[in-house]
Amino acid sequence: MRLFDLLKDPTGFFENSREEGYKPAFRFMLEIALFLSIVTPVVNYLGIESTDFSSSFQAQILAYRILKDILLPKYGIYAYFVGALLILVFSLVILLFLTVFQHIVFRLMGGKGGILNAWKSSCYGVGPCVLGSFLPFISLFAAFYSLIIQLYAGPKILYVVKESRAIIYLAIIIALTFIEMFVRGTTVGF
């Protein structure tokens, strides 16, 4: 299974995905997003909120805020079905934004290649979110591993970015995320 290959050897995984088109990566991301869009509303209904400390997939956090503040008071239990749809929609919006952002950053860092590299890195980078992105505190480990894949392993291989530059970029993003998390109680502006 591709997920296990990605999790056990991200570098080898990205080496092997270098020649593929956009569809396998997109299908992978959609499978992860679909899984999370089913599981997350169930755990939300059972009382586990999707917050920065209990979710590693930003689409979960955005959808939950709308669910909690707007949908639940109006629609009750039916709001969870809309929440599942919101997770899918936000997954696609975040994917598009992250792809463009990463492409610009890694080209500025001297990386080579097209936007398809950022697409693959962004799509495959959500893989670790399956490892408990709906469970408090376990999600933090999944989020950290996801960042390593999206911002370090994928771009380093696909864009052929110098390892030192990729490490510095990853360190900056992690530092900014922790600063924001402790100052504002959120991550990545959410």
PyRosetta script that sets phi, psi and omega in degrees:
from pyrosetta import init, pose_from_sequence

init()
pose = pose_from_sequence("MRLFDLLKDPTGFFENSREEGYKPAFRFMLEIALFLSIVTPVVNYLGIESTDFSSSFQAQILAYRILKDILLPKYGIYAYFVGALLILVFSLVILLFLTVFQHIVFRLMGGKGGILNAWKSSCYGVGPCVLGSFLPFISLFAAFYSLIIQLYAGPKILYVVKESRAIIYLAIIIALTFIEMFVRGTTVGF")
pose.set_psi(1, 140.6)
pose.set_omega(1, -175.1)
pose.set_phi(2, -62.4)
pose.set_psi(2, -36.7)
pose.set_omega(2, -178.8)
pose.set_phi(3, -59.8)
pose.set_psi(3, -46.1)
pose.set_omega(3, -179.2)
pose.set_phi(4, -66.7)
pose.set_psi(4, -37.2)
pose.set_omega(4, 176.4)
pose.set_phi(5, -62.0)
pose.set_psi(5, -42.7)
pose.set_omega(5, 179.3)
pose.set_phi(6, -64.4)
pose.set_psi(6, -45.4)
pose.set_omega(6, -175.5)
pose.set_phi(7, -69.2)
pose.set_psi(7, -36.0)
pose.set_omega(7, -176.6)
pose.set_phi(8, -84.3)
pose.set_psi(8, -29.1)
pose.set_omega(8, -179.0)
pose.set_phi(9, -148.1)
pose.set_psi(9, 76.7)
pose.set_omega(9, -179.0)
pose.set_phi(10, -57.1)
pose.set_psi(10, -39.1)
pose.set_omega(10, -179.0)
pose.set_phi(11, -63.1)
pose.set_psi(11, -49.6)
pose.set_omega(11, 178.1)
pose.set_phi(12, -63.1)
pose.set_psi(12, -37.3)
pose.set_omega(12, 179.5)
pose.set_phi(13, -61.0)
pose.set_psi(13, -47.5)
pose.set_omega(13, -179.0)
pose.set_phi(14, -70.5)
pose.set_psi(14, -32.0)
pose.set_omega(14, 173.4)
pose.set_phi(15, -59.3)
pose.set_psi(15, -43.7)
pose.set_omega(15, -178.6)
pose.set_phi(16, -73.5)
pose.set_psi(16, -22.9)
pose.set_omega(16, -178.2)
pose.set_phi(17, -94.1)
pose.set_psi(17, 0.9)
pose.set_omega(17, -175.9)
pose.set_phi(18, -54.5)
pose.set_psi(18, -40.4)
pose.set_omega(18, -173.8)
pose.set_phi(19, -91.9)
pose.set_psi(19, -6.7)
pose.set_omega(19, -176.8)
pose.set_phi(20, -78.1)
pose.set_psi(20, 161.5)
pose.set_omega(20, 179.0)
pose.set_phi(21, -83.9)
pose.set_psi(21, -161.9)
pose.set_omega(21, -175.6)
pose.set_phi(22, -82.4)
pose.set_psi(22, -23.1)
pose.set_omega(22, -172.4)
pose.set_phi(23, -66.0)
pose.set_psi(23, -46.5)
pose.set_omega(23, -179.6)
pose.set_phi(24, -60.5)
pose.set_psi(24, -39.9)
pose.set_omega(24, 179.0)
pose.set_phi(25, -67.4)
pose.set_psi(25, -41.3)
pose.set_omega(25, -179.9)
pose.set_phi(26, -65.9)
pose.set_psi(26, -41.9)
pose.set_omega(26, 178.0)
pose.set_phi(27, -60.9)
pose.set_psi(27, -42.2)
pose.set_omega(27, 178.1)
pose.set_phi(28, -59.1)
pose.set_psi(28, -49.2)
pose.set_omega(28, -179.5)
pose.set_phi(29, -62.9)
pose.set_psi(29, -40.5)
pose.set_omega(29, 179.1)
pose.set_phi(30, -65.1)
pose.set_psi(30, -36.7)
pose.set_omega(30, 177.2)
pose.set_phi(31, -64.1)
pose.set_psi(31, -43.1)
pose.set_omega(31, 178.0)
pose.set_phi(32, -63.9)
pose.set_psi(32, -47.6)
pose.set_omega(32, -179.3)
pose.set_phi(33, -62.3)
pose.set_psi(33, -40.3)
pose.set_omega(33, 178.4)
pose.set_phi(34, -64.3)
pose.set_psi(34, -45.0)
pose.set_omega(34, 177.5)
pose.set_phi(35, -57.4)
pose.set_psi(35, -48.7)
pose.set_omega(35, -178.6)
pose.set_phi(36, -68.4)
pose.set_psi(36, -30.0)
pose.set_omega(36, 178.8)
pose.set_phi(37, -73.0)
pose.set_psi(37, -18.5)
pose.set_omega(37, 175.8)
pose.set_phi(38, -89.8)
pose.set_psi(38, -46.5)
pose.set_omega(38, -175.6)
pose.set_phi(39, -71.9)
pose.set_psi(39, -41.7)
pose.set_omega(39, -174.4)
pose.set_phi(40, -59.9)
pose.set_psi(40, -49.3)
pose.set_omega(40, 178.1)
pose.set_phi(41, -61.0)
pose.set_psi(41, -31.4)
pose.set_omega(41, 178.0)
pose.set_phi(42, -65.8)
pose.set_psi(42, -48.0)
pose.set_omega(42, -180.0)
pose.set_phi(43, -70.1)
pose.set_psi(43, -30.6)
pose.set_omega(43, 174.3)
pose.set_phi(44, -63.6)
pose.set_psi(44, -43.8)
pose.set_omega(44, 178.1)
pose.set_phi(45, -61.5)
pose.set_psi(45, -35.3)
pose.set_omega(45, 179.6)
pose.set_phi(46, -78.2)
pose.set_psi(46, -1.3)
pose.set_omega(46, 173.6)
pose.set_phi(47, 108.3)
pose.set_psi(47, -0.3)
pose.set_omega(47, 177.7)
pose.set_phi(48, -93.3)
pose.set_psi(48, 113.4)
pose.set_omega(48, -178.5)
pose.set_phi(49, -76.3)
pose.set_psi(49, 153.0)
pose.set_omega(49, 175.2)
pose.set_phi(50, -95.9)
pose.set_psi(50, 92.0)
pose.set_omega(50, -179.3)
pose.set_phi(51, -118.3)
pose.set_psi(51, -178.3)
pose.set_omega(51, 178.8)
pose.set_phi(52, -64.9)
pose.set_psi(52, -21.9)
pose.set_omega(52, -179.4)
pose.set_phi(53, -97.1)
pose.set_psi(53, -5.6)
pose.set_omega(53, -178.5)
pose.set_phi(54, -128.9)
pose.set_psi(54, 6.2)
pose.set_omega(54, -180.0)
pose.set_phi(55, -143.5)
pose.set_psi(55, 137.2)
pose.set_omega(55, 178.2)
pose.set_phi(56, -105.2)
pose.set_psi(56, -7.9)
pose.set_omega(56, -177.8)
pose.set_phi(57, -102.3)
pose.set_psi(57, 112.1)
pose.set_omega(57, -174.0)
pose.set_phi(58, -57.5)
pose.set_psi(58, -30.1)
pose.set_omega(58, 178.8)
pose.set_phi(59, -62.5)
pose.set_psi(59, -33.2)
pose.set_omega(59, 177.0)
pose.set_phi(60, -63.2)
pose.set_psi(60, -44.3)
pose.set_omega(60, -176.4)
pose.set_phi(61, -66.0)
pose.set_psi(61, -46.8)
pose.set_omega(61, 178.7)
pose.set_phi(62, -61.4)
pose.set_psi(62, -46.2)
pose.set_omega(62, -179.4)
pose.set_phi(63, -63.4)
pose.set_psi(63, -40.2)
pose.set_omega(63, -178.3)
pose.set_phi(64, -65.9)
pose.set_psi(64, -38.3)
pose.set_omega(64, 179.3)
pose.set_phi(65, -62.1)
pose.set_psi(65, -41.7)
pose.set_omega(65, 177.4)
pose.set_phi(66, -68.3)
pose.set_psi(66, -42.1)
pose.set_omega(66, 178.8)
pose.set_phi(67, -57.8)
pose.set_psi(67, -50.7)
pose.set_omega(67, -175.2)
pose.set_phi(68, -68.5)
pose.set_psi(68, -46.3)
pose.set_omega(68, -173.5)
pose.set_phi(69, -81.4)
pose.set_psi(69, -33.5)
pose.set_omega(69, -171.8)
pose.set_phi(70, -116.0)
pose.set_psi(70, -51.2)
pose.set_omega(70, -169.8)
pose.set_phi(71, -76.6)
pose.set_psi(71, -45.5)
pose.set_omega(71, -177.5)
pose.set_phi(72, -59.7)
pose.set_psi(72, -44.9)
pose.set_omega(72, 178.6)
pose.set_phi(73, -61.5)
pose.set_psi(73, -30.1)
pose.set_omega(73, -177.1)
pose.set_phi(74, -88.6)
pose.set_psi(74, -41.6)
pose.set_omega(74, -168.9)
pose.set_phi(75, -116.2)
pose.set_psi(75, -3.1)
pose.set_omega(75, 178.5)
pose.set_phi(76, 62.3)
pose.set_psi(76, -138.4)
pose.set_omega(76, -174.9)
pose.set_phi(77, -61.1)
pose.set_psi(77, -26.4)
pose.set_omega(77, -179.4)
pose.set_phi(78, -67.8)
pose.set_psi(78, -19.1)
pose.set_omega(78, 179.5)
pose.set_phi(79, -62.9)
pose.set_psi(79, -27.1)
pose.set_omega(79, -179.6)
pose.set_phi(80, -65.0)
pose.set_psi(80, -30.4)
pose.set_omega(80, 176.4)
pose.set_phi(81, -68.3)
pose.set_psi(81, -39.8)
pose.set_omega(81, 176.5)
pose.set_phi(82, -67.4)
pose.set_psi(82, -36.5)
pose.set_omega(82, 177.3)
pose.set_phi(83, -58.2)
pose.set_psi(83, -39.8)
pose.set_omega(83, 177.9)
pose.set_phi(84, -62.6)
pose.set_psi(84, -42.7)
pose.set_omega(84, 178.2)
pose.set_phi(85, -65.6)
pose.set_psi(85, -39.0)
pose.set_omega(85, 178.6)
pose.set_phi(86, -62.7)
pose.set_psi(86, -38.0)
pose.set_omega(86, 178.2)
pose.set_phi(87, -60.3)
pose.set_psi(87, -43.0)
pose.set_omega(87, 178.8)
pose.set_phi(88, -64.4)
pose.set_psi(88, -44.0)
pose.set_omega(88, -179.1)
pose.set_phi(89, -64.6)
pose.set_psi(89, -47.8)
pose.set_omega(89, 179.2)
pose.set_phi(90, -64.1)
pose.set_psi(90, -31.6)
pose.set_omega(90, 176.9)
pose.set_phi(91, -59.8)
pose.set_psi(91, -43.4)
pose.set_omega(91, -179.5)
pose.set_phi(92, -69.8)
pose.set_psi(92, -41.3)
pose.set_omega(92, 179.8)
pose.set_phi(93, -63.8)
pose.set_psi(93, -45.9)
pose.set_omega(93, 179.5)
pose.set_phi(94, -64.4)
pose.set_psi(94, -40.1)
pose.set_omega(94, 178.7)
pose.set_phi(95, -58.7)
pose.set_psi(95, -46.5)
pose.set_omega(95, -179.7)
pose.set_phi(96, -64.2)
pose.set_psi(96, -45.4)
pose.set_omega(96, 179.2)
pose.set_phi(97, -62.2)
pose.set_psi(97, -48.4)
pose.set_omega(97, -177.2)
pose.set_phi(98, -63.4)
pose.set_psi(98, -37.8)
pose.set_omega(98, 179.0)
pose.set_phi(99, -60.9)
pose.set_psi(99, -49.7)
pose.set_omega(99, -179.1)
pose.set_phi(100, -65.1)
pose.set_psi(100, -45.4)
pose.set_omega(100, -179.0)
pose.set_phi(101, -60.2)
pose.set_psi(101, -49.2)
pose.set_omega(101, -178.9)
pose.set_phi(102, -63.8)
pose.set_psi(102, -39.8)
pose.set_omega(102, 179.4)
pose.set_phi(103, -58.9)
pose.set_psi(103, -46.3)
pose.set_omega(103, 179.9)
pose.set_phi(104, -62.5)
pose.set_psi(104, -47.5)
pose.set_omega(104, -178.0)
pose.set_phi(105, -61.1)
pose.set_psi(105, -47.6)
pose.set_omega(105, -175.4)
pose.set_phi(106, -74.8)
pose.set_psi(106, -25.4)
pose.set_omega(106, 172.2)
pose.set_phi(107, -70.9)
pose.set_psi(107, -39.3)
pose.set_omega(107, 176.7)
pose.set_phi(108, -65.0)
pose.set_psi(108, -26.9)
pose.set_omega(108, 179.0)
pose.set_phi(109, -84.3)
pose.set_psi(109, 3.8)
pose.set_omega(109, 178.3)
pose.set_phi(110, 96.4)
pose.set_psi(110, 9.8)
pose.set_omega(110, 179.1)
pose.set_phi(111, -69.4)
pose.set_psi(111, 156.3)
pose.set_omega(111, -180.0)
pose.set_phi(112, -115.3)
pose.set_psi(112, 146.8)
pose.set_omega(112, 175.7)
pose.set_phi(113, 115.9)
pose.set_psi(113, 174.1)
pose.set_omega(113, -174.9)
pose.set_phi(114, -94.1)
pose.set_psi(114, -177.4)
pose.set_omega(114, -177.0)
pose.set_phi(115, -66.5)
pose.set_psi(115, -18.8)
pose.set_omega(115, 176.3)
pose.set_phi(116, -58.8)
pose.set_psi(116, -31.0)
pose.set_omega(116, 177.6)
pose.set_phi(117, -63.1)
pose.set_psi(117, -44.9)
pose.set_omega(117, 178.6)
pose.set_phi(118, -67.3)
pose.set_psi(118, -36.3)
pose.set_omega(118, 177.3)
pose.set_phi(119, -58.9)
pose.set_psi(119, -49.7)
pose.set_omega(119, 179.9)
pose.set_phi(120, -63.0)
pose.set_psi(120, -45.0)
pose.set_omega(120, -179.8)
pose.set_phi(121, -60.9)
pose.set_psi(121, -42.7)
pose.set_omega(121, -179.3)
pose.set_phi(122, -69.5)
pose.set_psi(122, -42.7)
pose.set_omega(122, -179.4)
pose.set_phi(123, -67.1)
pose.set_psi(123, -50.1)
pose.set_omega(123, -177.3)
pose.set_phi(124, -73.0)
pose.set_psi(124, -23.4)
pose.set_omega(124, -179.7)
pose.set_phi(125, -65.5)
pose.set_psi(125, -16.7)
pose.set_omega(125, 178.5)
pose.set_phi(126, -81.1)
pose.set_psi(126, -7.8)
pose.set_omega(126, -178.0)
pose.set_phi(127, -50.1)
pose.set_psi(127, -49.6)
pose.set_omega(127, -178.7)
pose.set_phi(128, -61.9)
pose.set_psi(128, -17.0)
pose.set_omega(128, 179.9)
pose.set_phi(129, -62.1)
pose.set_psi(129, -21.1)
pose.set_omega(129, 178.0)
pose.set_phi(130, -68.5)
pose.set_psi(130, -22.2)
pose.set_omega(130, -174.5)
pose.set_phi(131, -77.1)
pose.set_psi(131, 28.0)
pose.set_omega(131, 176.2)
pose.set_phi(132, 114.1)
pose.set_psi(132, 32.6)
pose.set_omega(132, -179.2)
pose.set_phi(133, -72.5)
pose.set_psi(133, 6.5)
pose.set_omega(133, 177.9)
pose.set_phi(134, -118.1)
pose.set_psi(134, 8.9)
pose.set_omega(134, -178.9)
pose.set_phi(135, -115.6)
pose.set_psi(135, 132.2)
pose.set_omega(135, -179.2)
pose.set_phi(136, -55.0)
pose.set_psi(136, 136.5)
pose.set_omega(136, 176.1)
pose.set_phi(137, 68.1)
pose.set_psi(137, -37.0)
pose.set_omega(137, 173.7)
pose.set_phi(138, -63.0)
pose.set_psi(138, -33.1)
pose.set_omega(138, -179.9)
pose.set_phi(139, -62.1)
pose.set_psi(139, -27.9)
pose.set_omega(139, 179.0)
pose.set_phi(140, -64.6)
pose.set_psi(140, -37.7)
pose.set_omega(140, 176.7)
pose.set_phi(141, -68.4)
pose.set_psi(141, -40.7)
pose.set_omega(141, 177.6)
pose.set_phi(142, -63.5)
pose.set_psi(142, -40.1)
pose.set_omega(142, 179.6)
pose.set_phi(143, -64.9)
pose.set_psi(143, -41.7)
pose.set_omega(143, 179.6)
pose.set_phi(144, -63.5)
pose.set_psi(144, -44.3)
pose.set_omega(144, 179.8)
pose.set_phi(145, -66.2)
pose.set_psi(145, -37.3)
pose.set_omega(145, 177.5)
pose.set_phi(146, -62.5)
pose.set_psi(146, -43.0)
pose.set_omega(146, 177.3)
pose.set_phi(147, -61.6)
pose.set_psi(147, -41.0)
pose.set_omega(147, 179.3)
pose.set_phi(148, -61.0)
pose.set_psi(148, -42.3)
pose.set_omega(148, -179.3)
pose.set_phi(149, -69.8)
pose.set_psi(149, -46.3)
pose.set_omega(149, -176.3)
pose.set_phi(150, -71.3)
pose.set_psi(150, -38.9)
pose.set_omega(150, -170.5)
pose.set_phi(151, -106.6)
pose.set_psi(151, -8.3)
pose.set_omega(151, -178.9)
pose.set_phi(152, -126.7)
pose.set_psi(152, -66.9)
pose.set_omega(152, -172.9)
pose.set_phi(153, -61.7)
pose.set_psi(153, -51.7)
pose.set_omega(153, -178.6)
pose.set_phi(154, -61.2)
pose.set_psi(154, -56.8)
pose.set_omega(154, -179.2)
pose.set_phi(155, -63.3)
pose.set_psi(155, -35.8)
pose.set_omega(155, -179.7)
pose.set_phi(156, -60.2)
pose.set_psi(156, -41.0)
pose.set_omega(156, -179.3)
pose.set_phi(157, -81.2)
pose.set_psi(157, -50.2)
pose.set_omega(157, -172.8)
pose.set_phi(158, -73.3)
pose.set_psi(158, -37.8)
pose.set_omega(158, 179.7)
pose.set_phi(159, -93.8)
pose.set_psi(159, -7.7)
pose.set_omega(159, -176.6)
pose.set_phi(160, 54.5)
pose.set_psi(160, 48.8)
pose.set_omega(160, 178.0)
pose.set_phi(161, -84.1)
pose.set_psi(161, 143.0)
pose.set_omega(161, 177.0)
pose.set_phi(162, -57.5)
pose.set_psi(162, 138.7)
pose.set_omega(162, -176.4)
pose.set_phi(163, -58.0)
pose.set_psi(163, -40.0)
pose.set_omega(163, -179.2)
pose.set_phi(164, -61.9)
pose.set_psi(164, -40.4)
pose.set_omega(164, 178.9)
pose.set_phi(165, -67.6)
pose.set_psi(165, -40.9)
pose.set_omega(165, 178.6)
pose.set_phi(166, -64.3)
pose.set_psi(166, -39.5)
pose.set_omega(166, 178.9)
pose.set_phi(167, -66.3)
pose.set_psi(167, -42.8)
pose.set_omega(167, 179.2)
pose.set_phi(168, -62.5)
pose.set_psi(168, -44.4)
pose.set_omega(168, 178.5)
pose.set_phi(169, -60.9)
pose.set_psi(169, -46.8)
pose.set_omega(169, 178.8)
pose.set_phi(170, -60.0)
pose.set_psi(170, -44.7)
pose.set_omega(170, -179.4)
pose.set_phi(171, -62.6)
pose.set_psi(171, -40.4)
pose.set_omega(171, 179.2)
pose.set_phi(172, -64.0)
pose.set_psi(172, -46.3)
pose.set_omega(172, -179.1)
pose.set_phi(173, -63.8)
pose.set_psi(173, -43.5)
pose.set_omega(173, 179.3)
pose.set_phi(174, -64.6)
pose.set_psi(174, -42.8)
pose.set_omega(174, 178.8)
pose.set_phi(175, -61.7)
pose.set_psi(175, -46.2)
pose.set_omega(175, 178.9)
pose.set_phi(176, -63.1)
pose.set_psi(176, -37.5)
pose.set_omega(176, 178.3)
pose.set_phi(177, -64.2)
pose.set_psi(177, -45.7)
pose.set_omega(177, 179.1)
pose.set_phi(178, -65.6)
pose.set_psi(178, -40.7)
pose.set_omega(178, 178.0)
pose.set_phi(179, -60.1)
pose.set_psi(179, -48.5)
pose.set_omega(179, 179.9)
pose.set_phi(180, -63.5)
pose.set_psi(180, -40.2)
pose.set_omega(180, -178.3)
pose.set_phi(181, -62.2)
pose.set_psi(181, -41.3)
pose.set_omega(181, -177.2)
pose.set_phi(182, -83.1)
pose.set_psi(182, -27.4)
pose.set_omega(182, 179.6)
pose.set_phi(183, -84.2)
pose.set_psi(183, -46.3)
pose.set_omega(183, -175.4)
pose.set_phi(184, -106.2)
pose.set_psi(184, -14.5)
pose.set_omega(184, -178.6)
pose.set_phi(185, 80.1)
pose.set_psi(185, 14.5)
pose.set_omega(185, 179.6)
pose.set_phi(186, -130.8)
pose.set_psi(186, 174.3)
pose.set_omega(186, 173.1)
pose.set_phi(187, -129.3)
pose.set_psi(187, 145.4)
pose.set_omega(187, 176.4)
pose.set_phi(188, 48.4)
pose.set_psi(188, 44.3)
pose.set_omega(188, 174.3)
pose.set_phi(189, 74.5)
pose.set_psi(189, 4.2)
pose.set_omega(189, -179.0)
pose.set_phi(190, -99.4)
pose.dump_pdb("model.pdb")
